[in-house]
Amino acid sequence: MYILLTNNIVTEIIPDENPVFPGIPIAQRYPADFVAGLLHVADDTEVAQHWVHDPETQTFFEPPAPEPVAPPEPAEPEPGELEILQAENKRLTAQVNALSEQQAFYEDCIAEMASVVYA
């Protein structure tokens, strides 16, 4: 089988004989310059996509698990930032209340118009 490596990472595994193209060798299935860049290994070689290739030992191994990253500590609010956020929260609450009252007014108007139209 042939292995396509990118930075010593297995990106593709290409069999010598492809059941989709029986009897057609790899040299006829792919361009010569592409095949020249592939690594030929025995068919019984244990390998999978995304595994790492060690060029010194010509072996493949699973990539190491990434080390866990500690979540960042929550930052303390800067002086004055808390007051700004509280004022914004108060303003937004007032806007929501005003919109609720306006919605209720519109509903009352529609109900009154409907009673006049359909009376």
C-alpha positions, 0 to 999 in steps of 0.5 A: 500500500502507499501512504501520502504524508503531509508533515509526517502525518498520514493524510491518505492510504492508497491500496496497491490494488483498488477493487474499484479499478481491478487489475490497474496498477497505481502507476496507471491510476495516478500521475507519476509525480504523485506516486513518486511522492508516496511512501510504499509500505507492506500491506500488513503495516498497521496504519490509519489516517492522521497517524504520525510517521517516524522517518527514522524507524519507518513506523507509524503511531497514533498522535499523542493526545493534546494536553488539556488547556486550563480555562482562563480565570475570570477577570475581575471587573475594572473599577467603574465597569460594574457601575456601567453594566448596572446602568445599562441593565437598568436602561435595558429593563426600562426599554423592555417594560416600555415595549411591553406596555406599547404591545399591550396598547396595540392589542387594545387598539386592535381589539377596539377596532375589531369591535367597531368593524365587526359590530 
